[in-house]
């Protein structure tokens, strides 16, 4: 065992809680690992990740602590298994196919979206009326097929009944995740939290990916001018969607982004950069693409966000790349 790392085995908690993590990539495996210390967990992941974790355990490092975790993992849901909570952590473009494939499992459980972008919860609601929205701004970086490093965290995750409200099942999961060492708060305005995170992602994620730089570099004047336009277009759409954010104006949010969120995640390389580096599709349609689509519904032009979408889609169409300083 590597020096300084603790070995953890998945256990059944005193309350017998069972959690399934679907679409477990870097985020999902990290969440599964932490939850495995307080309850019974099973993760559904890509075959190469499932094989690596099953053979040697899951290695977690960074601000969530270091350890080697053993928990149930496979490429599909074990037949006949039932769970109290199903947490979907897949890329947004895979939400529909996951819900369709595991509709029977989702129908009988509280189902949580812990994903990027706008629209995931609406998809899940077509399969169950027990939907919990989740927001997390934390940097997860692959180091190997069974290794993830948690690099940065801009604040506690948020969970709430979608589209609004909170209740006992939400609070039960909040308590469970906090016991596992994941900072989480309950909220009765999860839709607002999801849009707030989406503005953050729209501003930084695609630019960091296209330019191949960590977020801190985006404070440079040329990048900040682009970010300002992205956010102002997004704010107009959010207002039209009748969503109340913690900031009254786009300028107020831009100040918070520049002074608080950007410094907290300055060293992070975007998840979109990691996707492009591996030749995978990105979540751009659920981020800046969602602003463009919803802006069109409300008659609000979003040309800068539309340009960002096209730039990322161009990158998707090119051979995979790993720019200097990027995530390999």
C-alpha positions as CSV (number, residue, x, y, z in Angstrom):
1,X,0.0,0.0,0.0
2,X,1.4,3.5,-0.9
3,X,2.7,5.4,2.1
4,X,0.2,7.7,3.8
5,X,-2.9,6.1,2.1
6,X,-5.7,4.4,4.1
7,X,-7.5,1.3,2.8
8,X,-11.3,1.5,2.9
9,X,-13.9,-1.2,2.3
10,X,-17.5,-0.5,1.4
11,X,-19.8,-1.1,4.3
12,X,-23.5,-1.3,5.1
13,X,-24.4,1.6,7.3
14,X,-26.4,1.3,10.5
15,X,-29.5,2.5,8.6
16,X,-28.9,0.0,5.8
17,X,-28.7,2.7,3.2
18,X,-27.9,1.5,-0.4
19,X,-26.6,3.9,-3.1
20,X,-26.1,3.4,-6.8
21,X,-23.9,5.7,-8.8
22,X,-24.7,5.6,-12.5
23,X,-22.3,6.9,-15.2
24,X,-19.5,6.9,-12.7
25,X,-16.5,8.8,-14.2
26,X,-14.1,10.9,-12.2
27,X,-16.9,12.6,-10.2
28,X,-19.0,9.5,-9.7
29,X,-16.1,7.3,-8.6
30,X,-14.9,9.9,-6.2
31,X,-18.4,10.3,-4.7
32,X,-18.8,6.5,-4.6
33,X,-15.5,6.1,-2.8
34,X,-16.4,8.6,-0.1
35,X,-19.9,7.2,0.4
36,X,-18.5,3.7,0.6
37,X,-17.2,4.6,4.1
38,X,-20.7,5.1,5.5
39,X,-23.0,2.9,3.4
40,X,-23.3,0.2,0.8
41,X,-22.4,1.6,-2.7
42,X,-22.3,0.2,-6.2
43,X,-20.9,2.1,-9.1
44,X,-21.7,1.6,-12.8
45,X,-18.8,2.7,-14.9
46,X,-16.9,2.2,-18.2
47,X,-15.5,-1.3,-18.5
48,X,-11.9,-0.2,-18.3
49,X,-12.5,1.7,-15.1
50,X,-14.6,-1.0,-13.6
51,X,-11.9,-3.6,-14.3
52,X,-9.2,-1.4,-12.8
53,X,-11.1,-0.6,-9.7
54,X,-12.2,-4.2,-9.2
55,X,-8.7,-5.5,-9.5
56,X,-6.8,-2.9,-7.5
57,X,-9.2,-0.6,-5.8
58,X,-9.9,3.1,-6.4
59,X,-7.2,5.6,-5.5
60,X,-8.4,9.0,-4.4
61,X,-6.1,11.9,-3.6
62,X,-6.3,15.6,-3.0
63,X,-8.4,17.9,-0.9
64,X,-11.0,15.1,-0.2
65,X,-8.2,13.1,1.4
66,X,-6.1,10.2,0.2
67,X,-7.0,6.5,0.3
68,X,-7.6,3.3,-1.5
69,X,-11.3,2.3,-1.7
70,X,-13.0,-1.0,-2.4
71,X,-16.7,-0.9,-3.4
72,X,-19.0,-2.7,-5.8
73,X,-18.5,-1.8,-9.4
74,X,-19.5,-3.1,-12.8
75,X,-20.4,-2.1,-16.3
76,X,-24.2,-2.5,-15.6
77,X,-26.6,-2.6,-12.6
78,X,-26.7,-5.9,-10.8
79,X,-29.8,-7.8,-11.8
80,X,-32.6,-7.5,-9.2
81,X,-30.8,-5.0,-7.0
82,X,-32.8,-2.1,-5.3
83,X,-31.4,1.1,-4.0
84,X,-32.5,4.0,-1.8
85,X,-30.7,6.6,-3.9
86,X,-29.6,6.6,-7.5
87,X,-27.0,9.3,-8.2
88,X,-26.4,10.0,-11.9
89,X,-23.0,11.6,-12.5
90,X,-22.6,10.9,-16.3
91,X,-21.9,13.5,-18.9
92,X,-25.1,15.4,-19.7
93,X,-25.3,14.0,-23.3
94,X,-25.6,10.5,-21.8
95,X,-28.5,11.2,-19.3
96,X,-31.3,10.1,-21.7
97,X,-29.7,6.8,-22.6
98,X,-28.8,6.0,-19.0
99,X,-32.4,6.8,-17.8
100,X,-33.8,4.7,-20.6
101,X,-31.5,1.7,-19.9
102,X,-32.1,1.7,-16.2
103,X,-35.7,3.0,-16.1
104,X,-36.9,0.3,-13.8
105,X,-34.1,1.0,-11.3
106,X,-34.7,4.7,-11.4
107,X,-38.5,4.4,-11.0
108,X,-38.1,2.8,-7.6
109,X,-35.5,5.2,-6.0
110,X,-34.8,8.8,-5.2
111,X,-32.8,9.9,-8.3
112,X,-30.2,12.6,-8.0
113,X,-28.5,14.5,-10.8
114,X,-25.0,15.5,-9.9
115,X,-24.1,16.8,-13.3
116,X,-23.2,19.9,-15.3
117,X,-25.6,22.0,-17.2
118,X,-29.3,22.7,-17.7
119,X,-31.8,20.0,-18.7
120,X,-30.7,16.9,-16.9
121,X,-33.4,17.0,-14.2
122,X,-36.1,17.6,-16.8
123,X,-34.9,14.4,-18.6
124,X,-34.9,12.4,-15.4
125,X,-38.4,13.6,-14.5
126,X,-39.7,11.7,-17.6
127,X,-38.7,8.5,-15.8
128,X,-39.5,9.2,-12.1
129,X,-41.2,11.9,-10.0
130,X,-38.6,11.5,-7.3
131,X,-35.9,13.9,-8.6
132,X,-33.3,15.6,-6.5
133,X,-31.1,18.3,-8.2
134,X,-27.5,18.5,-7.2
135,X,-24.8,21.2,-7.7
136,X,-21.1,20.7,-7.1
137,X,-18.2,22.9,-8.1
138,X,-15.2,20.8,-7.5
139,X,-12.2,19.8,-9.7
140,X,-11.8,16.1,-10.4
141,X,-8.9,15.1,-12.5
142,X,-8.0,11.6,-13.9
143,X,-4.6,10.3,-13.0
144,X,-5.2,6.7,-14.2
145,X,-8.2,4.4,-14.9
146,X,-8.7,3.9,-11.2
147,X,-7.1,7.1,-9.9
148,X,-8.6,10.6,-9.4
149,X,-7.2,13.7,-7.9
150,X,-9.6,16.2,-6.3
151,X,-7.8,19.5,-6.9
152,X,-10.1,22.4,-6.0
153,X,-13.4,23.2,-4.4
154,X,-15.3,26.5,-4.7
155,X,-17.7,25.7,-1.9
156,X,-20.1,23.1,-0.5
157,X,-22.3,21.1,-2.9
158,X,-26.0,21.7,-2.9
159,X,-28.9,19.3,-3.0
160,X,-32.6,20.1,-3.2
161,X,-35.9,18.8,-4.5
162,X,-36.3,19.7,-8.2
163,X,-37.4,22.2,-9.2
164,X,-37.8,23.7,-5.7
165,X,-38.3,22.7,-2.1
166,X,-36.7,20.3,0.2
167,X,-37.9,17.3,2.3
168,X,-36.8,14.4,4.4
169,X,-35.3,12.3,1.6
170,X,-33.2,15.3,0.6
171,X,-32.0,16.0,4.1
172,X,-31.2,12.3,4.6
173,X,-28.9,12.3,1.7
174,X,-27.3,15.6,2.8
175,X,-26.6,14.1,6.2
176,X,-25.2,10.9,4.6
177,X,-22.8,12.8,2.3
178,X,-21.6,15.0,5.1
179,X,-20.9,11.9,7.2
180,X,-18.9,10.6,4.3
181,X,-16.7,13.8,4.3
182,X,-18.3,15.5,1.3
183,X,-19.4,19.1,2.1
184,X,-23.0,19.4,1.2
185,X,-25.9,21.8,2.1
186,X,-29.6,21.4,1.5
187,X,-31.4,24.1,-0.4
188,X,-35.1,24.8,-1.3
189,X,-34.0,26.7,-4.5
190,X,-31.9,24.1,-6.4
191,X,-33.0,25.4,-9.8
192,X,-31.3,28.7,-8.9
193,X,-28.2,26.9,-7.8
194,X,-28.0,24.9,-11.0
195,X,-28.3,28.1,-13.1
196,X,-25.6,29.8,-11.0
197,X,-23.2,26.9,-11.6
198,X,-24.1,26.9,-15.3
199,X,-23.1,30.5,-15.6
200,X,-19.7,29.6,-13.9
201,X,-19.2,26.7,-16.3
202,X,-20.2,28.7,-19.4
203,X,-17.8,31.4,-18.5
204,X,-14.7,29.2,-17.8
205,X,-15.1,25.6,-19.0
206,X,-15.2,26.1,-22.8
207,X,-12.6,28.9,-22.9
208,X,-10.2,26.9,-20.7
209,X,-10.7,23.9,-23.0
210,X,-10.3,25.7,-26.3
211,X,-7.2,27.6,-25.1
212,X,-5.8,24.7,-23.1
213,X,-5.1,26.7,-20.0
214,X,-6.1,26.5,-16.3
215,X,-8.8,28.8,-15.1
216,X,-6.5,31.3,-13.6
217,X,-5.2,32.3,-17.0
218,X,-8.7,33.4,-18.0
219,X,-8.4,36.6,-15.8
220,X,-6.3,38.1,-18.6
221,X,-8.1,41.1,-20.2
222,X,-8.7,39.5,-23.6
223,X,-10.3,36.4,-22.0
224,X,-12.2,38.5,-19.5
225,X,-13.9,40.5,-22.2
226,X,-15.2,37.3,-23.7
227,X,-16.3,36.1,-20.3
228,X,-18.2,39.3,-19.7
229,X,-20.2,38.9,-22.8
230,X,-20.9,35.2,-22.1
231,X,-22.2,36.1,-18.6
232,X,-24.3,39.1,-19.7
233,X,-26.1,37.0,-22.4
234,X,-26.6,34.3,-19.9
235,X,-28.0,36.7,-17.3
236,X,-30.6,37.9,-19.8
237,X,-31.7,34.4,-20.4
238,X,-31.9,33.5,-16.7
239,X,-34.0,36.6,-16.1
240,X,-36.4,35.5,-19.0
241,X,-36.6,32.0,-17.4
242,X,-37.9,33.7,-14.2
243,X,-35.0,32.3,-12.1
244,X,-33.7,34.3,-9.2
245,X,-30.0,34.2,-8.6
246,X,-28.0,35.3,-5.6
247,X,-26.7,38.3,-7.7
248,X,-29.0,41.1,-8.9
249,X,-27.0,42.0,-12.0
250,X,-24.5,40.4,-14.4
251,X,-21.9,42.9,-13.2
252,X,-22.4,41.8,-9.6
253,X,-21.9,38.1,-10.6
254,X,-18.8,39.0,-12.7
255,X,-17.3,40.6,-9.6
256,X,-18.0,37.4,-7.6
257,X,-16.6,35.2,-10.4
258,X,-13.4,37.3,-10.6
259,X,-12.8,37.8,-6.9
260,X,-14.0,34.5,-5.4
261,X,-14.7,31.6,-7.8
262,X,-11.8,32.2,-10.2
263,X,-9.1,32.4,-7.5
264,X,-10.5,29.3,-5.8
265,X,-10.2,27.2,-9.0
266,X,-7.3,29.0,-10.6
267,X,-5.2,25.9,-11.0
268,X,-8.0,23.7,-12.4
269,X,-8.1,22.4,-16.0
270,X,-11.6,22.2,-17.2
271,X,-13.5,18.9,-17.6
272,X,-14.2,19.9,-21.2
273,X,-10.4,20.0,-21.9
274,X,-10.1,16.5,-20.4
275,X,-12.9,15.3,-22.7
276,X,-11.3,16.9,-25.8
277,X,-7.9,15.4,-24.9
278,X,-9.5,12.0,-24.9
279,X,-11.5,12.5,-28.1
280,X,-14.8,12.5,-26.4
281,X,-17.9,14.6,-26.9
282,X,-18.3,17.5,-24.5
283,X,-21.3,18.9,-22.6
284,X,-21.4,22.1,-24.6
285,X,-25.0,21.7,-25.7
286,X,-26.1,21.6,-22.0
287,X,-24.0,24.7,-21.1
288,X,-23.5,27.5,-23.5
289,X,-25.8,25.6,-25.9
290,X,-28.6,25.8,-23.4
291,X,-28.2,29.5,-23.2
292,X,-28.4,29.8,-27.0
293,X,-31.4,27.5,-27.2
294,X,-33.4,29.1,-24.3
295,X,-32.4,32.5,-25.6
296,X,-34.0,31.7,-29.0
297,X,-37.2,30.7,-27.2
298,X,-37.4,34.1,-25.5
299,X,-36.1,36.1,-28.5
300,X,-32.8,36.9,-26.8
301,X,-29.8,36.9,-29.1
302,X,-26.8,35.0,-27.7
303,X,-24.1,35.5,-30.4
304,X,-21.0,35.1,-28.1
305,X,-22.3,31.9,-26.5
306,X,-23.2,30.6,-30.0
307,X,-19.7,31.3,-31.1
308,X,-18.3,29.4,-28.1
309,X,-20.5,26.5,-29.0
310,X,-19.2,26.4,-32.6
311,X,-15.5,26.7,-31.4
312,X,-15.9,23.7,-29.1
313,X,-17.8,21.7,-31.7
314,X,-14.9,22.4,-34.1
315,X,-12.4,21.1,-31.5
316,X,-14.6,18.0,-31.2
317,X,-14.4,17.4,-34.9
318,X,-10.6,17.5,-34.9
319,X,-8.2,14.8,-33.8
320,X,-7.8,14.6,-30.0
321,X,-5.1,16.9,-28.6
322,X,-3.2,17.6,-25.4
323,X,-1.9,21.2,-25.4
324,X,1.2,22.1,-23.4
325,X,0.2,22.3,-19.7
326,X,-3.1,20.6,-20.4
327,X,-4.5,17.4,-18.8
328,X,-3.0,14.4,-20.5
